[in-house]
Every structure is written in structure tokens, then in C-alpha cells.
Amino acid sequence: MSRKTRRVVAPMRKRSFLALGLILGLLLAAGPAQALTGVQILERVDRNLEPGDLEMYRKIINIEPDGKKKEFVLWFLRKDKDKIVTLFVAPASEEGRATLRLGDNMWLYIPNVGKPIRITSMQSVVGGVFNNADIMRLDYSVEYNVTSLGEDQGQHLLDLKAKTGAVAYDRLKMWVLKKELVPTKIECYAATGMLIKTIHFKEVQDVGDGVVRPAVMDTDSPLYRGYRSIMISAKLKKRSLPDEVFTLNYLPRVKGLR
């Protein structure tokens, strides 16, 4: 290399090193991407599963050990984080029944029976493995605190503890997809540590109004061996309704809103 060429190349190398040093300095100053906390992940899960005030349809299929099935179709209404109404659409024998949840309190309305009756979270208005708390679920972040955040099988793993004794399950273990921030599996435990049931979330898709979430929930329980229950969500629409709809007096008139 001639002396003249060396004089040209040397400054170019110097400028390249300076530019590289500047880029590295900016990257170091920016630091690593801020990871989500367990609380933030749980809040995103809630928002992705049920984004605000809405209506949707849910089909619940109860499957017995001998293969027999019983199906129910419910129209589901939700407002804020603690108001839920469901209306039985099918089968015909159940049509017109409705349930109301306000916070920890739940009621069942049966046409021609009189005033709504109180029901509990661990009972089930449809039988099967899903209980009333599963069908009329509040946001997880409303009922549970995050006690730890880990990783398992490439997913977030959240340990959740019930905030009060009124919650159906004392503790949950929740596996969450990192990109979509929706659950794939939840194990539900009693205060004794006994596994009550496992809920599997499947078929992540647009269930309506641009909401991408698992369309299918499939549950089984060691307490009901051989039995399964499946819940399929569809036709989700964002809809805001007045508080009056979420009252005991309005339950007989809910069907008029469909």
C-alpha cells in the first residue's frame, strides 16, 4: 500500500471506529428492554380475555364418561369489572333463565318462580365441571394478587393468591403466552393445596370485534374423573349498557336486549 493510500484509509478507519463507539454507547445508555412485571402481565391477560364492556355468546358442553353430552347456550353481558349478566338461550327447557353477578354476590332468575335466588361461586347453573365462578368470572387481577413470576416451557408462569376467602379458588398457577399475553393453562387449587381443576385455553383467534383471544376453554378435574366441560366463545361485541341492566329487578327483562 502506497504512502498516499495509507493517508486516506487511516482517517476512514478512525471515523468507522468512532461511529461504532457512538452506536454502542447509545445502546448501553438505553439499557435492556424493560420486562413486564407479574401484575402488568395479569392486567394484559384480563384486557385480552374480556376487553371492557361487552356482549358475547358462549356454548357450554358437558361431556360424561360414557360420552353423553348436554349443551347450553348463554348470552353474556359484562360492564366494568364486577357486573355480569347471563341469559339462557338454549336448550328450550332453560330458555329465559338468567344470572346476575355483582362483585362476590350471585343470583339465578327462573321465570314463573318468583324473585331471584342466591347462588354460590362453587355451584353450577349448568352442571358439569365449570362452576358459577368460571362462567361469570371477574377479572383475575380483581380477585387475585401475583405472588411470583417465573418461566416454564417458554411461557410466563404466574402464581396467584386469592385476595379474600370469598374467591372460588385459593390459588392459581397460570401459564401465559409471551407474545399474545393470553393464558394456555390454569391450575386451580384449594387452600389445602388440593388441585380442584385444570382449565386449558385453546384456539387463539378473532372471536369478534377484532378481539384476539382463546375461543375455547376445556376443563377437567380429579374430583370428577372422566367428566369434561368445554366453553366456546363467539360473536363478541363491545357494548355499553346502563347500570340498570345489572340489577335484580331487570333480570326478567334482559331477553328484550338481544
Secondary structure, DSSP 8 states (H G I E B T S, - for coil): --HHHHHHHHHHHHHHHHHHHHHHHHHHHH-S-----HHHHHHHHHHHHS-SSEEEEEEEEEE-TTS-EEEEEEEEEEETTTEEEEEEEESTTTTT-EEEEETTEEEEE-TTT-S-EEE-TTS-SS-SS--HHHHT---HHHHEEEEEEEEETTEEEEEEEESSTTSS-SEEEEEE-TTT--EEEEEEE-TTS-EEEEEEEEEEEE-STT-EEEEEEEEE-TTSTT-EEEEEEEEEEE----GGGGSGGGGGGGGGG-
